[in-house]
Amino acid sequence: MSTHTPQRPVVAIVGGGPAGLMAAETLAAAGTCEIHVYDAMASSGRKFLLAGRGGMNITHAEPYELFVNRYGSRAAQLRPMLDAFGPDAVRAWVHGLGVATFVGSSQRVFPTEMKAAPLLRAWLHRLREAGVHLHQRHRWSGWQDGALRFDTPAGPTAVRPAATVLALGGASWARLGSDGAWVRLLAQHGIGVAPLQPANCGFDVGWSEHFASRHAGQPLTTVAATWTDGAGQRVRRQGQFVVTATGVEGSLVYAMSAPVRDAIAAHGSATIELDLLPDLTHERVLEEVARPRGSRSLASHLQGRLHVKGVKAGLLHECLGKEEYHDPARLAAALKALPLTLRAPRPIDEAISSAGGVRFEELAGTMLRAVPGVFVAGEMLDWEAPTGGYLLTACLASGVAAGRDVARWLDARQPGYSNSTEPEPVRLTTRSSGLP
C-alpha cells in the first residue's frame, strides 16, 4: 500500500534585509517548508552592509531593562520579541557564524574586525546551505488574484505561496531598497499604517551664508545638549555632532531626533540648548569671561582663557546679537546654554532609519489580522529606536518572531496541504487586485 508525502508548503519572504533573512533562517531551522526570499536589489543586505561601514554595531550590552526601554512607547509590543531573541541571543548568533565580538567602552557590541561584510557572507552561505532560495531583482508590486506580484528584469512574475513574510524596511536610503513604496500597497487595502517619518536624522537650522561657508563639515566635540523629551522632561547628554551646510547631524543629534522631530511637527520648530564648555561650571566660565582682557579682542580673550575658537566661536556670533556677545553675564550664560532653534528634520531618505509603519493594532502576533497568512517584520512595523545596536537587534528579533509565527500557522493548517514548490511566472492582467 503506497503512501503519499505532501509537498512542503512554500513561504515567500519579501525583503532580503536582516528581518527577512532572520525569518528565513528561523523557518529553515524548523524544516517544514520551502523558503524563497525575494529582494528588489541585486544582492541581499545592502543597507546592512552600508550601516557597517563605520563599524558594525550589532547590539548593546547595557542591562536588559534599560535596553528594552530604549524603544519608548513601543517597548511593550517589542518586549516579547526581545525576550525571545534579545542582545545576548544576537551575540551568540553572531558567534555561531564564526564572527568574534567585543564590547566597546560605550557598551556597544561590535564584530572584532569592525566589518559587516564577513558576517553577511557567512550568513548568506549558511542560508543557502539550509536550502533557502534567494531571488534578486524582484520588486514587489502588490497582490493580484491572491498572488504576490513582482517586477523583474525578465518581466512580471506572480507567486502564490502558502504564507508570506513582508520585511521591506522603512523609507530611508531608497537607493538601497528601503523606499517605503509598500505603504501605498497596504494602505489601499485598509491596513493601518502610521506615516513614515525620519528617525535618527539631522535637522535644518537655516545658517547664514557666512557661517555655513566657513564651518560646514566641522565637528563640534566636547559639547552637551539639553532638550525636552516626549514626556516633557528635560534631557541632557554629552557628545558630539557635525555642522552641515543646512544644519546639524551626528550622534548627539540623532539621540534627540524623535522628540525634536515631534516638537517641530507640533509647533513648527524646536529649541535646544548647547553647553559649549560642559567640563566647566557656569561660575568658572563667567569668571574667565569677565576677567580683564586689556588690549586683546574678545575673540582672542575667549580663545586664550576658554579655548573657544573655530566653529564654537562661530556659533556664538551666529546665535547671539552684538549686545549679548559683549555682555559678560549674557555671554557666559550662552556659553553654557546657547539656544539653537531646529526648524525641520532632514528628508527621510537621508535618515539612518524611519519611524512609523504597520500599526501593532493591525497584528495578531506578527500576522495581519485582515490577511491571514501574511506576516510583517522589521522596520515595516511601527517602532523606532536610537542608534547603538537597538535597530538591528529589534529587526532580528522581529524576524525570529515572524518565522516562528509562520511555522505555527502552517502547522495549524489541515494536514496534507500542498502547493507548487517552484514559483512560476504568470502573465499579469489589469484586473483589480485582491488580497490573499
TORKOL-4160 file (C-alpha; in steps of 0.2 Angstrom, whole numbers, padded with zeros to 4 digits, m for minus):
436
<pt num="1" X="0000" Y="0000" Z="0000"/>
<pt num="2" X="0008" Y="0016" Z="m0006"/>
<pt num="3" X="0008" Y="0032" Z="0005"/>
<pt num="4" X="0008" Y="0050" Z="m0002"/>
<pt num="5" X="0020" Y="0063" Z="0005"/>
<pt num="6" X="0013" Y="0080" Z="0003"/>
<pt num="7" X="0024" Y="0093" Z="m0004"/>
<pt num="8" X="0031" Y="0106" Z="0008"/>
<pt num="9" X="0022" Y="0122" Z="0008"/>
<pt num="10" X="0031" Y="0137" Z="0001"/>
<pt num="11" X="0034" Y="0153" Z="0011"/>
<pt num="12" X="0038" Y="0169" Z="0002"/>
<pt num="13" X="0049" Y="0182" Z="0011"/>
<pt num="14" X="0048" Y="0199" Z="0003"/>
<pt num="15" X="0064" Y="0208" Z="0008"/>
<pt num="16" X="0082" Y="0202" Z="0010"/>
<pt num="17" X="0087" Y="0213" Z="0025"/>
<pt num="18" X="0091" Y="0207" Z="0042"/>
<pt num="19" X="0072" Y="0204" Z="0047"/>
<pt num="20" X="0068" Y="0195" Z="0031"/>
<pt num="21" X="0084" Y="0184" Z="0032"/>
<pt num="22" X="0081" Y="0180" Z="0050"/>
<pt num="23" X="0064" Y="0175" Z="0046"/>
<pt num="24" X="0071" Y="0163" Z="0033"/>
<pt num="25" X="0084" Y="0156" Z="0045"/>
<pt num="26" X="0071" Y="0153" Z="0058"/>
<pt num="27" X="0059" Y="0144" Z="0046"/>
<pt num="28" X="0074" Y="0134" Z="0039"/>
<pt num="29" X="0078" Y="0128" Z="0056"/>
<pt num="30" X="0060" Y="0122" Z="0058"/>
<pt num="31" X="0062" Y="0112" Z="0042"/>
<pt num="32" X="0044" Y="0111" Z="0037"/>
<pt num="33" X="0043" Y="0122" Z="0022"/>
<pt num="34" X="0052" Y="0128" Z="0007"/>
<pt num="35" X="0058" Y="0146" Z="0008"/>
<pt num="36" X="0060" Y="0159" Z="m0005"/>
<pt num="37" X="0067" Y="0176" Z="m0002"/>
<pt num="38" X="0064" Y="0190" Z="m0014"/>
<pt num="39" X="0074" Y="0206" Z="m0014"/>
<pt num="40" X="0072" Y="0221" Z="m0026"/>
<pt num="41" X="0091" Y="0224" Z="m0026"/>
<pt num="42" X="0105" Y="0214" Z="m0035"/>
<pt num="43" X="0111" Y="0207" Z="m0018"/>
<pt num="44" X="0104" Y="0205" Z="m0001"/>
<pt num="45" X="0108" Y="0215" Z="0014"/>
<pt num="46" X="0113" Y="0231" Z="0005"/>
<pt num="47" X="0108" Y="0243" Z="0019"/>
<pt num="48" X="0116" Y="0231" Z="0032"/>
<pt num="49" X="0132" Y="0232" Z="0023"/>
<pt num="50" X="0131" Y="0251" Z="0022"/>
<pt num="51" X="0127" Y="0253" Z="0041"/>
<pt num="52" X="0143" Y="0243" Z="0044"/>
<pt num="53" X="0155" Y="0254" Z="0035"/>
<pt num="54" X="0158" Y="0264" Z="0050"/>
<pt num="55" X="0160" Y="0249" Z="0062"/>
<pt num="56" X="0146" Y="0236" Z="0063"/>
<pt num="57" X="0136" Y="0240" Z="0079"/>
<pt num="58" X="0127" Y="0223" Z="0082"/>
<pt num="59" X="0119" Y="0226" Z="0098"/>
<pt num="60" X="0121" Y="0234" Z="0116"/>
<pt num="61" X="0127" Y="0226" Z="0132"/>
<pt num="62" X="0118" Y="0238" Z="0144"/>
<pt num="63" X="0106" Y="0230" Z="0157"/>
<pt num="64" X="0092" Y="0222" Z="0149"/>
<pt num="65" X="0078" Y="0233" Z="0156"/>
<pt num="66" X="0087" Y="0249" Z="0151"/>
<pt num="67" X="0089" Y="0241" Z="0133"/>
<pt num="68" X="0070" Y="0237" Z="0132"/>
<pt num="69" X="0066" Y="0254" Z="0137"/>
<pt num="70" X="0075" Y="0262" Z="0123"/>
<pt num="71" X="0061" Y="0258" Z="0112"/>
<pt num="72" X="0050" Y="0271" Z="0120"/>
<pt num="73" X="0031" Y="0269" Z="0118"/>
<pt num="74" X="0033" Y="0253" Z="0108"/>
<pt num="75" X="0043" Y="0244" Z="0122"/>
<pt num="76" X="0028" Y="0234" Z="0127"/>
<pt num="77" X="0025" Y="0227" Z="0110"/>
<pt num="78" X="0043" Y="0223" Z="0106"/>
<pt num="79" X="0047" Y="0215" Z="0123"/>
<pt num="80" X="0040" Y="0198" Z="0119"/>
<pt num="81" X="0051" Y="0198" Z="0103"/>
<pt num="82" X="0066" Y="0204" Z="0113"/>
<pt num="83" X="0063" Y="0191" Z="0127"/>
<pt num="84" X="0064" Y="0178" Z="0114"/>
<pt num="85" X="0079" Y="0184" Z="0105"/>
<pt num="86" X="0087" Y="0199" Z="0114"/>
<pt num="87" X="0105" Y="0206" Z="0115"/>
<pt num="88" X="0113" Y="0190" Z="0122"/>
<pt num="89" X="0105" Y="0179" Z="0109"/>
<pt num="90" X="0111" Y="0191" Z="0095"/>
<pt num="91" X="0128" Y="0190" Z="0101"/>
<pt num="92" X="0128" Y="0171" Z="0102"/>
<pt num="93" X="0120" Y="0170" Z="0085"/>
<pt num="94" X="0135" Y="0181" Z="0078"/>
<pt num="95" X="0147" Y="0169" Z="0086"/>
<pt num="96" X="0139" Y="0155" Z="0078"/>
<pt num="97" X="0143" Y="0162" Z="0061"/>
<pt num="98" X="0161" Y="0162" Z="0066"/>
<pt num="99" X="0162" Y="0180" Z="0069"/>
<pt num="100" X="0170" Y="0186" Z="0086"/>
<pt num="101" X="0163" Y="0201" Z="0095"/>
<pt num="102" X="0169" Y="0213" Z="0108"/>
<pt num="103" X="0160" Y="0226" Z="0120"/>
<pt num="104" X="0166" Y="0244" Z="0117"/>
<pt num="105" X="0168" Y="0257" Z="0131"/>
<pt num="106" X="0151" Y="0264" Z="0127"/>
<pt num="107" X="0144" Y="0246" Z="0130"/>
<pt num="108" X="0140" Y="0244" Z="0111"/>
<pt num="109" X="0144" Y="0227" Z="0104"/>
<pt num="110" X="0155" Y="0226" Z="0088"/>
<pt num="111" X="0162" Y="0212" Z="0077"/>
<pt num="112" X="0181" Y="0211" Z="0082"/>
<pt num="113" X="0185" Y="0216" Z="0064"/>
<pt num="114" X="0173" Y="0230" Z="0064"/>
<pt num="115" X="0166" Y="0225" Z="0047"/>
<pt num="116" X="0148" Y="0219" Z="0041"/>
<pt num="117" X="0154" Y="0210" Z="0025"/>
<pt num="118" X="0161" Y="0194" Z="0034"/>
<pt num="119" X="0146" Y="0192" Z="0044"/>
<pt num="120" X="0134" Y="0194" Z="0029"/>
<pt num="121" X="0144" Y="0182" Z="0019"/>
<pt num="122" X="0144" Y="0169" Z="0032"/>
<pt num="123" X="0125" Y="0171" Z="0035"/>
<pt num="124" X="0120" Y="0170" Z="0016"/>
<pt num="125" X="0131" Y="0155" Z="0014"/>
<pt num="126" X="0123" Y="0146" Z="0029"/>
<pt num="127" X="0105" Y="0151" Z="0022"/>
<pt num="128" X="0110" Y="0143" Z="0005"/>
<pt num="129" X="0117" Y="0128" Z="0013"/>
<pt num="130" X="0100" Y="0126" Z="0023"/>
<pt num="131" X="0091" Y="0126" Z="0006"/>
<pt num="132" X="0084" Y="0144" Z="0006"/>
<pt num="133" X="0081" Y="0151" Z="m0011"/>
<pt num="134" X="0087" Y="0169" Z="m0014"/>
<pt num="135" X="0079" Y="0179" Z="m0029"/>
<pt num="136" X="0087" Y="0195" Z="m0033"/>
<pt num="137" X="0080" Y="0210" Z="m0043"/>
<pt num="138" X="0062" Y="0205" Z="m0038"/>
<pt num="139" X="0052" Y="0221" Z="m0034"/>
<pt num="140" X="0036" Y="0218" Z="m0025"/>
<pt num="141" X="0021" Y="0227" Z="m0033"/>
<pt num="142" X="0007" Y="0221" Z="m0024"/>
<pt num="143" X="m0006" Y="0207" Z="m0025"/>
<pt num="144" X="m0017" Y="0201" Z="m0039"/>
<pt num="145" X="m0030" Y="0187" Z="m0038"/>
<pt num="146" X="m0022" Y="0181" Z="m0022"/>
<pt num="147" X="m0004" Y="0180" Z="m0029"/>
<pt num="148" X="0011" Y="0191" Z="m0025"/>
<pt num="149" X="0017" Y="0201" Z="m0040"/>
<pt num="150" X="0035" Y="0205" Z="m0044"/>
<pt num="151" X="0043" Y="0216" Z="m0057"/>
<pt num="152" X="0059" Y="0208" Z="m0063"/>
<pt num="153" X="0071" Y="0211" Z="m0077"/>
<pt num="154" X="0063" Y="0196" Z="m0086"/>
<pt num="155" X="0046" Y="0204" Z="m0084"/>
<pt num="156" X="0031" Y="0202" Z="m0072"/>
<pt num="157" X="0031" Y="0187" Z="m0061"/>
<pt num="158" X="0017" Y="0181" Z="m0049"/>
<pt num="159" X="0020" Y="0169" Z="m0035"/>
<pt num="160" X="0006" Y="0160" Z="m0024"/>
<pt num="161" X="0014" Y="0155" Z="m0008"/>
<pt num="162" X="0006" Y="0147" Z="0007"/>
<pt num="163" X="0012" Y="0161" Z="0018"/>
<pt num="164" X="0021" Y="0177" Z="0016"/>
<pt num="165" X="0033" Y="0187" Z="0027"/>
<pt num="166" X="0034" Y="0206" Z="0022"/>
<pt num="167" X="0051" Y="0213" Z="0028"/>
<pt num="168" X="0053" Y="0228" Z="0016"/>
<pt num="169" X="0061" Y="0240" Z="0028"/>
<pt num="170" X="0056" Y="0258" Z="0031"/>
<pt num="171" X="0059" Y="0273" Z="0019"/>
<pt num="172" X="0077" Y="0278" Z="0022"/>
<pt num="173" X="0091" Y="0275" Z="0009"/>
<pt num="174" X="0079" Y="0272" Z="m0005"/>
<pt num="175" X="0094" Y="0268" Z="m0017"/>
<pt num="176" X="0097" Y="0253" Z="m0006"/>
<pt num="177" X="0080" Y="0246" Z="m0007"/>
<pt num="178" X="0070" Y="0254" Z="0008"/>
<pt num="179" X="0059" Y="0266" Z="m0002"/>
<pt num="180" X="0043" Y="0264" Z="0008"/>
<pt num="181" X="0033" Y="0260" Z="m0008"/>
<pt num="182" X="0024" Y="0246" Z="0001"/>
<pt num="183" X="0014" Y="0259" Z="0012"/>
<pt num="184" X="0003" Y="0263" Z="m0003"/>
<pt num="185" X="0000" Y="0244" Z="m0007"/>
<pt num="186" X="m0005" Y="0240" Z="0011"/>
<pt num="187" X="m0015" Y="0256" Z="0014"/>
<pt num="188" X="m0026" Y="0254" Z="m0001"/>
<pt num="189" X="m0032" Y="0238" Z="0006"/>
<pt num="190" X="m0037" Y="0247" Z="0023"/>
<pt num="191" X="m0022" Y="0241" Z="0033"/>
<pt num="192" X="m0017" Y="0254" Z="0046"/>
<pt num="193" X="0000" Y="0262" Z="0043"/>
<pt num="194" X="0007" Y="0276" Z="0054"/>
<pt num="195" X="0015" Y="0288" Z="0042"/>
<pt num="196" X="0034" Y="0285" Z="0039"/>
<pt num="197" X="0045" Y="0299" Z="0047"/>
<pt num="198" X="0064" Y="0301" Z="0048"/>
<pt num="199" X="0072" Y="0294" Z="0063"/>
<pt num="200" X="0090" Y="0296" Z="0069"/>
<pt num="201" X="0091" Y="0311" Z="0057"/>
<pt num="202" X="0099" Y="0328" Z="0055"/>
<pt num="203" X="0090" Y="0344" Z="0056"/>
<pt num="204" X="0090" Y="0361" Z="0046"/>
<pt num="205" X="0094" Y="0376" Z="0056"/>
<pt num="206" X="0095" Y="0389" Z="0042"/>
<pt num="207" X="0113" Y="0396" Z="0045"/>
<pt num="208" X="0118" Y="0412" Z="0037"/>
<pt num="209" X="0129" Y="0410" Z="0021"/>
<pt num="210" X="0143" Y="0417" Z="0031"/>
<pt num="211" X="0143" Y="0404" Z="0045"/>
<pt num="212" X="0139" Y="0389" Z="0033"/>
<pt num="213" X="0153" Y="0394" Z="0021"/>
<pt num="214" X="0166" Y="0394" Z="0035"/>
<pt num="215" X="0160" Y="0380" Z="0046"/>
<pt num="216" X="0150" Y="0367" Z="0036"/>
<pt num="217" X="0158" Y="0349" Z="0039"/>
<pt num="218" X="0166" Y="0354" Z="0055"/>
<pt num="219" X="0163" Y="0344" Z="0071"/>
<pt num="220" X="0158" Y="0350" Z="0087"/>
<pt num="221" X="0166" Y="0340" Z="0100"/>
<pt num="222" X="0165" Y="0340" Z="0119"/>
<pt num="223" X="0148" Y="0348" Z="0120"/>
<pt num="224" X="0132" Y="0344" Z="0129"/>
<pt num="225" X="0114" Y="0347" Z="0123"/>
<pt num="226" X="0098" Y="0349" Z="0133"/>
<pt num="227" X="0081" Y="0345" Z="0125"/>
<pt num="228" X="0064" Y="0341" Z="0131"/>
<pt num="229" X="0058" Y="0323" Z="0128"/>
<pt num="230" X="0041" Y="0316" Z="0124"/>
<pt num="231" X="0036" Y="0316" Z="0142"/>
<pt num="232" X="0040" Y="0334" Z="0145"/>
<pt num="233" X="0056" Y="0330" Z="0154"/>
<pt num="234" X="0072" Y="0339" Z="0151"/>
<pt num="235" X="0086" Y="0328" Z="0145"/>
<pt num="236" X="0105" Y="0332" Z="0145"/>
<pt num="237" X="0118" Y="0322" Z="0135"/>
<pt num="238" X="0136" Y="0325" Z="0131"/>
<pt num="239" X="0143" Y="0320" Z="0115"/>
<pt num="240" X="0147" Y="0327" Z="0098"/>
<pt num="241" X="0139" Y="0332" Z="0081"/>
<pt num="242" X="0144" Y="0340" Z="0065"/>
<pt num="243" X="0138" Y="0356" Z="0057"/>
<pt num="244" X="0132" Y="0354" Z="0040"/>
<pt num="245" X="0128" Y="0367" Z="0026"/>
<pt num="246" X="0110" Y="0367" Z="0032"/>
<pt num="247" X="0110" Y="0362" Z="0050"/>
<pt num="248" X="0117" Y="0349" Z="0061"/>
<pt num="249" X="0119" Y="0330" Z="0061"/>
<pt num="250" X="0128" Y="0316" Z="0071"/>
<pt num="251" X="0127" Y="0305" Z="0086"/>
<pt num="252" X="0121" Y="0318" Z="0098"/>
<pt num="253" X="0108" Y="0325" Z="0086"/>
<pt num="254" X="0102" Y="0308" Z="0082"/>
<pt num="255" X="0099" Y="0305" Z="0101"/>
<pt num="256" X="0087" Y="0319" Z="0102"/>
<pt num="257" X="0079" Y="0316" Z="0085"/>
<pt num="258" X="0062" Y="0308" Z="0090"/>
<pt num="259" X="0056" Y="0321" Z="0102"/>
<pt num="260" X="0064" Y="0336" Z="0092"/>
<pt num="261" X="0055" Y="0329" Z="0076"/>
<pt num="262" X="0038" Y="0328" Z="0085"/>
<pt num="263" X="0040" Y="0345" Z="0093"/>
<pt num="264" X="0044" Y="0353" Z="0076"/>
<pt num="265" X="0028" Y="0344" Z="0069"/>
<pt num="266" X="0018" Y="0351" Z="0083"/>
<pt num="267" X="0025" Y="0369" Z="0085"/>
<pt num="268" X="0034" Y="0372" Z="0069"/>
<pt num="269" X="0052" Y="0372" Z="0077"/>
<pt num="270" X="0061" Y="0366" Z="0092"/>
<pt num="271" X="0074" Y="0375" Z="0103"/>
<pt num="272" X="0088" Y="0365" Z="0111"/>
<pt num="273" X="0102" Y="0372" Z="0122"/>
<pt num="274" X="0121" Y="0369" Z="0119"/>
<pt num="275" X="0134" Y="0369" Z="0133"/>
<pt num="276" X="0150" Y="0373" Z="0123"/>
<pt num="277" X="0160" Y="0370" Z="0139"/>
<pt num="278" X="0152" Y="0356" Z="0148"/>
<pt num="279" X="0168" Y="0352" Z="0159"/>
<pt num="280" X="0167" Y="0369" Z="0167"/>
<pt num="281" X="0154" Y="0377" Z="0179"/>
<pt num="282" X="0144" Y="0392" Z="0175"/>
<pt num="283" X="0154" Y="0401" Z="0189"/>
<pt num="284" X="0171" Y="0397" Z="0181"/>
<pt num="285" X="0165" Y="0402" Z="0164"/>
<pt num="286" X="0158" Y="0419" Z="0170"/>
<pt num="287" X="0174" Y="0422" Z="0180"/>
<pt num="288" X="0185" Y="0419" Z="0164"/>
<pt num="289" X="0174" Y="0429" Z="0153"/>
<pt num="290" X="0174" Y="0444" Z="0165"/>
<pt num="291" X="0192" Y="0444" Z="0168"/>
<pt num="292" X="0201" Y="0460" Z="0161"/>
<pt num="293" X="0207" Y="0457" Z="0144"/>
<pt num="294" X="0217" Y="0473" Z="0141"/>
<pt num="295" X="0220" Y="0477" Z="0123"/>
<pt num="296" X="0215" Y="0459" Z="0117"/>
<pt num="297" X="0200" Y="0457" Z="0107"/>
<pt num="298" X="0185" Y="0447" Z="0115"/>
<pt num="299" X="0188" Y="0433" Z="0102"/>
<pt num="300" X="0206" Y="0432" Z="0107"/>
<pt num="301" X="0201" Y="0433" Z="0125"/>
<pt num="302" X="0189" Y="0418" Z="0124"/>
<pt num="303" X="0202" Y="0408" Z="0114"/>
<pt num="304" X="0215" Y="0411" Z="0127"/>
<pt num="305" X="0205" Y="0409" Z="0143"/>
<pt num="306" X="0192" Y="0396" Z="0137"/>
<pt num="307" X="0199" Y="0388" Z="0121"/>
<pt num="308" X="0183" Y="0394" Z="0112"/>
<pt num="309" X="0188" Y="0396" Z="0094"/>
<pt num="310" X="0183" Y="0389" Z="0077"/>
<pt num="311" X="0166" Y="0383" Z="0075"/>
<pt num="312" X="0162" Y="0386" Z="0093"/>
<pt num="313" X="0166" Y="0404" Z="0091"/>
<pt num="314" X="0157" Y="0405" Z="0075"/>
<pt num="315" X="0141" Y="0398" Z="0084"/>
<pt num="316" X="0142" Y="0412" Z="0097"/>
<pt num="317" X="0142" Y="0425" Z="0083"/>
<pt num="318" X="0128" Y="0416" Z="0073"/>
<pt num="319" X="0116" Y="0414" Z="0088"/>
<pt num="320" X="0119" Y="0430" Z="0098"/>
<pt num="321" X="0116" Y="0448" Z="0095"/>
<pt num="322" X="0130" Y="0460" Z="0096"/>
<pt num="323" X="0124" Y="0467" Z="0113"/>
<pt num="324" X="0123" Y="0449" Z="0120"/>
<pt num="325" X="0140" Y="0445" Z="0114"/>
<pt num="326" X="0148" Y="0459" Z="0123"/>
<pt num="327" X="0139" Y="0457" Z="0139"/>
<pt num="328" X="0150" Y="0446" Z="0151"/>
<pt num="329" X="0135" Y="0439" Z="0160"/>
<pt num="330" X="0124" Y="0435" Z="0145"/>
<pt num="331" X="0139" Y="0428" Z="0135"/>
<pt num="332" X="0144" Y="0417" Z="0150"/>
<pt num="333" X="0126" Y="0411" Z="0150"/>
<pt num="334" X="0126" Y="0407" Z="0131"/>
<pt num="335" X="0142" Y="0398" Z="0133"/>
<pt num="336" X="0134" Y="0386" Z="0145"/>
<pt num="337" X="0116" Y="0386" Z="0137"/>
<pt num="338" X="0117" Y="0393" Z="0119"/>
<pt num="339" X="0099" Y="0392" Z="0112"/>
<pt num="340" X="0099" Y="0384" Z="0095"/>
<pt num="341" X="0082" Y="0383" Z="0085"/>
<pt num="342" X="0080" Y="0367" Z="0074"/>
<pt num="343" X="0067" Y="0371" Z="0060"/>
<pt num="344" X="0065" Y="0355" Z="0050"/>
<pt num="345" X="0071" Y="0337" Z="0050"/>
<pt num="346" X="0081" Y="0332" Z="0035"/>
<pt num="347" X="0072" Y="0322" Z="0022"/>
<pt num="348" X="0068" Y="0304" Z="0026"/>
<pt num="349" X="0079" Y="0297" Z="0013"/>
<pt num="350" X="0094" Y="0304" Z="0022"/>
<pt num="351" X="0089" Y="0297" Z="0039"/>
<pt num="352" X="0098" Y="0282" Z="0047"/>
<pt num="353" X="0081" Y="0274" Z="0050"/>
<pt num="354" X="0062" Y="0278" Z="0049"/>
<pt num="355" X="0048" Y="0279" Z="0062"/>
<pt num="356" X="0030" Y="0274" Z="0058"/>
<pt num="357" X="0024" Y="0258" Z="0049"/>
<pt num="358" X="0011" Y="0245" Z="0051"/>
<pt num="359" X="0002" Y="0248" Z="0067"/>
<pt num="360" X="0003" Y="0234" Z="0080"/>
<pt num="361" X="m0016" Y="0235" Z="0082"/>
<pt num="362" X="m0017" Y="0228" Z="0065"/>
<pt num="363" X="m0007" Y="0212" Z="0070"/>
<pt num="364" X="m0010" Y="0196" Z="0079"/>
<pt num="365" X="0007" Y="0192" Z="0084"/>
<pt num="366" X="0016" Y="0197" Z="0068"/>
<pt num="367" X="0002" Y="0192" Z="0056"/>
<pt num="368" X="m0010" Y="0204" Z="0049"/>
<pt num="369" X="m0027" Y="0202" Z="0056"/>
<pt num="370" X="m0036" Y="0206" Z="0040"/>
<pt num="371" X="m0025" Y="0195" Z="0029"/>
<pt num="372" X="m0022" Y="0178" Z="0037"/>
<pt num="373" X="m0005" Y="0170" Z="0031"/>
<pt num="374" X="0003" Y="0187" Z="0029"/>
<pt num="375" X="0016" Y="0192" Z="0042"/>
<pt num="376" X="0026" Y="0208" Z="0045"/>
<pt num="377" X="0044" Y="0210" Z="0052"/>
<pt num="378" X="0057" Y="0223" Z="0054"/>
<pt num="379" X="0056" Y="0242" Z="0051"/>
<pt num="380" X="0039" Y="0240" Z="0042"/>
<pt num="381" X="0032" Y="0239" Z="0060"/>
<pt num="382" X="0028" Y="0255" Z="0069"/>
<pt num="383" X="0043" Y="0257" Z="0081"/>
<pt num="384" X="0059" Y="0267" Z="0081"/>
<pt num="385" X="0075" Y="0266" Z="0092"/>
<pt num="386" X="0091" Y="0276" Z="0094"/>
<pt num="387" X="0107" Y="0270" Z="0086"/>
<pt num="388" X="0118" Y="0259" Z="0096"/>
<pt num="389" X="0113" Y="0242" Z="0091"/>
<pt num="390" X="0095" Y="0244" Z="0095"/>
<pt num="391" X="0089" Y="0245" Z="0077"/>
<pt num="392" X="0097" Y="0229" Z="0071"/>
<pt num="393" X="0093" Y="0219" Z="0087"/>
<pt num="394" X="0074" Y="0223" Z="0085"/>
<pt num="395" X="0074" Y="0219" Z="0067"/>
<pt num="396" X="0082" Y="0202" Z="0070"/>
<pt num="397" X="0071" Y="0199" Z="0085"/>
<pt num="398" X="0055" Y="0203" Z="0074"/>
<pt num="399" X="0062" Y="0191" Z="0060"/>
<pt num="400" X="0063" Y="0177" Z="0073"/>
<pt num="401" X="0046" Y="0181" Z="0079"/>
<pt num="402" X="0038" Y="0181" Z="0061"/>
<pt num="403" X="0047" Y="0165" Z="0057"/>
<pt num="404" X="0040" Y="0156" Z="0072"/>
<pt num="405" X="0023" Y="0163" Z="0069"/>
<pt num="406" X="0023" Y="0157" Z="0051"/>
<pt num="407" X="0029" Y="0140" Z="0057"/>
<pt num="408" X="0015" Y="0139" Z="0070"/>
<pt num="409" X="0002" Y="0145" Z="0057"/>
<pt num="410" X="0007" Y="0132" Z="0044"/>
<pt num="411" X="0007" Y="0118" Z="0057"/>
<pt num="412" X="m0011" Y="0123" Z="0062"/>
<pt num="413" X="m0017" Y="0121" Z="0044"/>
<pt num="414" X="m0025" Y="0105" Z="0039"/>
<pt num="415" X="m0013" Y="0090" Z="0036"/>
<pt num="416" X="m0009" Y="0087" Z="0018"/>
<pt num="417" X="m0008" Y="0105" Z="0012"/>
<pt num="418" X="0001" Y="0106" Z="m0005"/>
<pt num="419" X="0006" Y="0120" Z="m0016"/>
<pt num="420" X="0019" Y="0122" Z="m0030"/>
<pt num="421" X="0036" Y="0121" Z="m0024"/>
<pt num="422" X="0043" Y="0131" Z="m0039"/>
<pt num="423" X="0035" Y="0148" Z="m0041"/>
<pt num="424" X="0031" Y="0150" Z="m0060"/>
<pt num="425" X="0030" Y="0166" Z="m0069"/>
<pt num="426" X="0012" Y="0171" Z="m0075"/>
<pt num="427" X="0005" Y="0184" Z="m0086"/>
<pt num="428" X="m0002" Y="0198" Z="m0076"/>
<pt num="429" X="m0018" Y="0206" Z="m0081"/>
<pt num="430" X="m0026" Y="0223" Z="m0077"/>
<pt num="431" X="m0040" Y="0215" Z="m0066"/>
<pt num="432" X="m0042" Y="0223" Z="m0049"/>
<pt num="433" X="m0030" Y="0216" Z="m0036"/>
<pt num="434" X="m0036" Y="0206" Z="m0021"/>
<pt num="435" X="m0028" Y="0201" Z="m0005"/>
<pt num="436" X="m0024" Y="0183" Z="m0002"/>
